Amino acid sequence: MKSRIGNFILDLFFSKLCFGCQKEGEYLCQDCRAILGISGFHQTPNKNLRFSTGQEFQTGNLSDLYWAVEYKNPLIKNLIQKFKYEPFVKELREPLSLLIIDHFQLMDNPPNFADFLLVPVPLEKKKLKWRGFNQAEELAKELSSFLKIPLISDCLIKIKETLPQAELAGKEREESVRGVFTIRNQKKVLGKKILLVDDVYTTGATMEECARVLRKAGAKEIIGLVIARAKPGQDQF
């Protein structure tokens, strides 16, 4: 409710301004989007892209990862933070998801996800109530429309509260998410290929734990899909 009222007030009294150049009309204008350095190729992740307390962090449940931009870009940081934290600009789901879509469209050989399902990384009830929406689910809604594949948001559930990952480092991130996710409606993911959606990938701890739970429930394959990839420390503010 708080989020909806806040967005209503923003729309009522303030025109949309680009977070990059302050141009009126939209939160991310085409000119600013064009200089974000959206990747036009896919780099298959390896152990060097996963970090844990200064050491290489390996994973076995997440089979691949797609990201559109590097989180170190100040504009990307600002957009994602305004999306996830106050003033909770929910409408940023459109320009942020468009970065992922642009990433696919810039590829010479874009992936075919026709037989996949979209599953957002979930929030616990307290944080969902505070924010008013799950940012990963909002992104997944936009991607579902573009990719024309189903969104399943009632199977992967977060059952325990955790500290924000941005406040933790290295091994603490892995330990904080251990055992906090569970599966409901298992038949919806049994034998399925999953696109696991989140906003930022840093150490991979959250996505790996979600992927582990999905694998245990019988999912055939899990691929991560995020707006940005960050190195440890970059997602702190």
N, C-alpha and C positions, 0 to 999 in steps of 0.2 A: 504493500500500500504506500509506504513512504517513498519508494522508488517511483511509482506511477505518479504520485502527486508532484514529486520533484521534477520529473520530465515534463509534466503538464505546465508547470510554472515556467520552466526554461523555454518551452515552445511559445507560451503566451506572451512573455515579456521580452524575449531575446530572439533575434534572428539567428539562424544557424551560421556559424562562422567556421571556416577551415582552421583546424588546430595547428596547421603549418604556417599559413600566410595570412590568416584572418580575413580572407576573402569571403564575402557573404554568399550564402546559398547552400552550402553543404559542409559537413564536418571534415571531409578530406577531399579537396578539389582535385581535378584531374592533373593539374600541373604538379602538385605536391606528391601525388601518388606516383607520378612518372619518375620522380627522383629518389624513390625509396630503395632502389636496388633490388627489385623483385627478381628472384632467381628464375632463370629460364631452363634450368637443368635439374635433374634429380641426382643427388649424391647418396648412394646407399650408405646408411650409417654403419660405423664400425666401432670397435671398443674405444677408439680415440675421441669419439664424440660424446662419450658418456663419462662423467666425472664423479669421483667420490673421495673426499678428503685428500685431494691432490693425486690420487691414483686413478688408474683406468678402471672404469666400471663397465662390466660386461652384462649382457642380458640375453635371455633365451626365449622369452615369451612374446616379445614384440618383434615381429619379423622384418619390419621396415618402418621408415619414418619419412614423411614429407613435411617440409616447412617452406614458407614463402620468402621470409626475410630474416635478417639477423637482428636480434633484440637490441644490440648496442646502439642502433640508430635512435637519437633522442626523440624524434617524432613518433616512432613506433612505441617507445616506452610511454610517452604521454598519452597516446591513443588508448593503449591497453589499460593503463592505470585509470583513466577517466571512465573506461568501460566497467572495470571491476570494483572501483572504489568511488567514494563520493566525488562528484554528484551523480554517479551511476547513469551515464548516458547510454541507455539501452539501445538507442538507434545506431550506435557505432557498430552494432552487429553487421550492418549492411556493408559499410566500407571495409571493415576488417575481414569479413568473409570473402569480399571481392579480391583481396590480396591473394588468398589461397586459390581462388578461381583463376586469377591472372597467372599465377604460378603454373597451373596446368596448361593454360592456353598458350603460354610462351614456349612450352616444350616442343621439340621436334616430334617426339613420340609420347604423347600424353598417356597416362595410365587408363586402363579400362576397368572401372569399378562397378560394372553393371550388375554383377552377382553379389555385391557386398551389402551390408547393413551399416547404418551410421549409429554409433553409440556414444553419447557424450560422457566425459568424466563427471561423475555426480558430485553434488554438494551435500553436506549434512543439513538437517532441517533448520538448525539455528542460523547458519550462514545464509541459507536460501531465503529465510524470512527477513533477515537483515538487508540483503541486497534486493530482494524482490524477484530475482530471476537467476537462473544458472547460465553464466556467460558461455559455457561450452555448449549447452543445449541450444542457445540462441544462434550460435555459429552453425551448429548442426542443422538447424531448421533451414537456414539459407542454403547450405550445401546440399541438403536433401532436394530442394527445389531445382538447383542447378544440375546435380548429378542424376536426378530422377530415380533415386533409390530410397528405400524406407528408412525412417528414423525410429529407433526403439529406445525410449527413455525411461522405461519402467522395469528394466531387468538388472542393470548394474546399479547398486544402491550403496550409499555411504552410511554406515551405521554408527560410527564413532566420530567425535569431534577431534580435530587436530589443529595445531598451530599453523598459521600461514606458512607455506613452504619457503616464501621469500625471506622469512625470519630465521630460517635454519640453514645449516651448511653441512655438506658432505654426508657422512654416515647418519647424522641426525635425521635427514630427509628420508632415508630408507627406513629407519626405525620408526619414524612417526606415522608412516602409512601402512605398516605391517598389520594385517588383520582388520583393517577399517572398512573394507568393501565386501559385499556379498552379492549373490545372484538370486533374483526372484524370477518367476516365469522362465525357468531354465529352457523349456522347449523352444523359446524364441531365438536362442543363440546356439542351440545344439546343432553341430555340423555346419554352422554358418561362417562366412567370412565377414570380418568386422573392421570397419574404419573407426578407430577410437579417437574422438575429437577433444582437443583442449586448446588453450590459448598459447601457452608458452611451454617449451621443452627445455629444461635445464639439466639436471642430473639424470632424468628419466625415471626417478624413483616412483612417482605417482603412476605414470603410464605403465611401467613394468609391473607394479602391483595389480593394477586393473587388468592388464593382459594376463597375468598369472591366474587371477580369479576366473576370467573368461575362458581360459584354456581348460582349467579344472572343470568348468561347467560344460565342456564339450565343443567350444568354438574351434573351428578348423584352422583359422588364420586371423591374426590381428595386426593391422597396420596403423601406425600413429599418424595423425594429421593435425598440425598446429599452424598458427600464424607465424610464430617466430621461434628461433632457436637461440638460447642464451648460454653463456658460460657462467659458471658459479660466481656469484657476487653481482652479476649484471642485473639480476631481477630484484635486487634489494633497493629500497628507497627510503 
